[in-house]
Amino acid sequence: MTAALLAIGLTTLDINAYPVDELTHTERASLIKELVCAPAGTAAGMALVAARLGVSTALAGAVGDDMNGLFVRAGLESLGVDTRLLVTRAGEPTSSTLLAVESGGARSSFHRPGAGRWAPLGEAVVSAACASRFVHYAAVGGPTTDGGPGAELLAQARAAGAIVTCDLISPRRSAIEEIGRILPHVDYFMPSAAEAVFLTGLEDLGAAAARFVALGARACVIKNGRAGVVALIDGQLHTVPAFAVEPVDTTSCGDSFCAGFVAALDRGWAPLDACRFAGMVAGLVAEGVGTLGALQGFDATVAAIERYAVAT
């Protein structure tokens, strides 16, 4: 199998309800505007958005043998994501999250752990990674990848010519040890600001980015919400502003930023321009509900860049 992008790691189902401003604690139903179910997670959500942006995409992840797993697989395949490396783990539930999103954008999350963190890492995945132009690694801390196997896979993929990006979700403080093993094989490390501060203990995002580069990453792009991104690329520190969007649901903004960044690189854009495009992708996702939000496609996102002002 050959795809431009292989995403490896966390695969979940998200169920987003909007708006949910209070719980009635009665049997009477409340009417809401949106109820969206979609594949999600730092690997599957990123893969879904990348496919919407026109990138040939495959996913190496895991779901359970339940109806949620069937829905995740069908949702990915509906946008053309290659799911041959999406394994089904017998007897386990699919990792799933219920998100109650308030009118102002705040949300309450209820997560059921399951098969999603058990990304496969066999010969077929290694072969696919080595044949891909991009590998997005979203499996830090995973039971099949932590402690060396993930780093070995990325080393082989990068040696074969792949561009490696890496994202996190809710890392433990000890994750810095695994990150230190994989960063020498990562081209663009893409944590959130909160994750960068948590892992390094440094409040200054430029200093945090420098710490990750010192650990081996070729570049570091730190996602900082409405403040845009802080990017340390080729030894130069840059701040790329976000766009002035009207957010509804920011659940998948980090994953969508990573997808937009890869989609722009795939079109030959320079890294800083890719950051700008990725910021618009995340903004459009935030203007709707769920993994895809209000995102339409690559050309529509380029057109949106011309319409939206930058955030101040």
N, C-alpha and C positions, 0 to 999 in steps of 0.2 A: 504494500500500500504506500502511496505517495501523496502527501498533502503539503501545502506551503507552510502550514502551522500545525504543530502537535501540542495540545495542552494536556498536561499531566497533573492529576491531583484531585482536590476536593470536588465532589459532585453531590449536589443536593436538589431537592425540590423546594421552591419558595411558594408560599400562598400569601399574597398581599391583599389586605382589606383596607379600603380607604373611602371616606374618613371614618375612623373609630375614635370618637372624642370621649366616650364614657361607656362603661359596661352597665347594662340595665339590671343584671342579676334577676331577670324575670324570664318567662318563657315567651314573651312577646318579641317578635322580630323587629329589628331596627333596619330601616332602608339606608343603603350606602350607595356611593357612585360607582365604585370599582371593586372587583374581586378578580385578581389575576393569579393564575398558577403558571409557573414556568421553571425550566431547568435553571439552576443557579449554582453558586459556589465559585471559589477562586479559579477553578479549572473549567467547569461546565458552563458557568455564567459567562466567563471570558470567551469561551469557544462559541457560544450562541451569538454573542454580540459581534465577534469577528466574522462569523458567517453572514450575519445581516449586512456587514460592511463589504461583503464580496470576497473575503479571504477563503481559499480552499483550506478547510479545517478538519482535523481529526481529534478525538478525545480518548485519552487513556485514563479511565476512572472505574468506579464501581457503584452499582446500585443493588438494592435487595430484590428478592423474588416476590414483590408485592405489586399492587396496582400503581403505587407511586413510582416504582421503578419503570413500569411499562410506560407511564406518562412521560417521565423524563426522557426515555429513549425515543419515543415518538416525537416529542417536542424538538429534540436536537435534530432528528432526521428530517423534520419538516422544513428546516432551513438548510439542509444539505450537509450537516456535520456527519463525518464518517464515524460510526459507533462500533466498528469491529473490535476495537480495543476497550470498549466499555463492557466490563464483565458483570455478570449477575452472581451475587453471593447467596447461595441457597440457605434458607432459614434465617436470613437477616432482614431487617427493615431497611428501606431507603432512608438515608439521612434527609430530614425534612424540617422546615422552619415555617411557623405561622407568624406573620408580622401584622400587627394592628397599627396602622399609620394614622396619626392625628392630622387634623386640618392644617396645623402649622408645620407639619413635617416630622415632628418627633414620633418615635415608634417604640412599641413594646414587642419583644421577640420571644418566641417560645420554640425551643429547638429540641427535636428528638434525634439523638445520635443514631448512627447506623452504619451502613456499609461504605458510606462516601469517602472515608479517609483511607480505605484500603486500595489505593491505586495499584494496578498491576505493574510489574517491573521485570517481566521476562524477556526472552530473546526477541519476541515480536515487537515489543515496545522499544527496545534498544535499536532494532533495525529501522523502525519507523522514525525514531528520533534522528538517527544518522542520515536518513533520506530527506528530512524536512529542512526547509530554509530557516524556519523559526521553531524554537522549542520554548514553550511557556511553562515554567516549573512552579507549581502551586501545591507542593507536597511536603513542605518543611514540617517535620514532626510526625509525619505519617508512619504507621507501624511497619510498612513494607519498604520505606525509603530512608528513614532516619538511620544515622550511625554509619554511613558510608555508601550504601547501594545507590542512593540518589546522586551523590557526588560522582560516583564512577560512571553512571549513565550520562551525566552532563559532560563529563570529560570526553567521553567517546563522541557525543553529539557535536561538541564544539570542535574537536579534532577533525570531524568529517565536514566541517564548514557551516554548521548551524549557528544562528544568532540566538543566544539564550537570554530570555527575560525571566524574572522571578518575582513573585508576589507572596504575601503572607496573609494569614487570618488568625487573630487571637493567639499569637505565639506565647509560649511560656518563656520566662526569663532565661531558662537554660537553652532555649533555641539558638542563642548566639553561638553556641559550640557547633551546632550543625551548620549554621549559616557560615561560620568560618571555614568549614570543609567545602561548601559548595561555591562560595563566592569567587574563588580563582577560576571557575568555569562559567561565570555569569557575565554577560555583556552589559545588561541593564538591570540593576536591582531596584525594585519599585515598591517600597513599603509606604504605608501611610505615615503622616507626621506623628501620630500617637504611637505607632509601632516603633518608629525610629527613635523617639525619645525614650520609650520604655526599654528598648534593647541596649541603648548606648548610655543612658543616663545623662545625655546632653540635651539641653533645651534649645540650643542654637542648631537649627536644621542644617546649616552649612557645615558645621563641625561634625554633626552626625553623619552627613553624606561623606565627608572626608574619612571618617572612621570606617565606613563600609568599603570605600575604595582602598583604604590601607589594608583591609582584610582580603583584598584580591579582586573586587568587582571592577570591571572596566569603567563603568559609569554608574551613577546613582540618581534616580529620579524619585523625589519624595513628594507624595500627593498630600496637599494641604488644604483640601476643601475649597471654600470660597476665596482663600488667599492664593489659590493657584498651585504651582509646583515650584520646588527648589530643585534644580538640576545641576549636578556636578559632572560635566562632560568634557573630556580632553583636558582635564586640569583646570577648567574655567567654571566658576560658579554663576549660575543664572537663576533669575526668578521669572517665571512665565505666568502672567495673570490668568485667572479664570474668566469666564464670560458671565455677564449679568443676566442670568436666567431666573425664572420664577419656579423654584423647586417645589415639587409635590411629594416625591418619595426618593430619598437618596440611597436606598438600600444597596443598589448594585453599581454605584458610581465608581468605586475603586476598580472593580473587575472590568467595567466598560472602558475606563481610562486605559488600562493595559491593552485591551483589544484595539482601541483606536490608535494607540501608539504603534502597535505591530502592523495594523492595516496601512498606516501612513508610510512606515518604513518599507512595506511590501510594494508600495507605489513609487518608491524611490525618493521620498521626502527626507530632508535632513533631520537629525534628531530633535533639534529645537522646534522646527516646524511641526514635527510629529507630536511633540508635547502640546502645541497649540491646538492641533486637530483633535488630539485625545481629550483635551479639556472641553472642546465643543461636543464631542461624543458623550462625555459624562454629563454635561449640562442638559443635553436633549434627553438622555435617559432619566435624569432627575425631574424633568418636566412632565413625566408620565408615571405610571404605576408598574412596578415589577421590573424584571431583568432587562427588558427592551425599552421600557418607558415610552417616550415619544420619538424614538430613533427610527428613521426611515431607511437610510442607506448612505453609501459613501458620498455620492454626488450631492444628495440633499444636505449632508453635513457640511460639505464645502460651501454650498450656497448659504447655509446658516451662519457661517463665520462672517460673511459680508453683512449680515443683518444685525447681529448682536454686538453690543458694546462690551468692552471689557469691564469687569467688576472693579469698583474703586473702594 
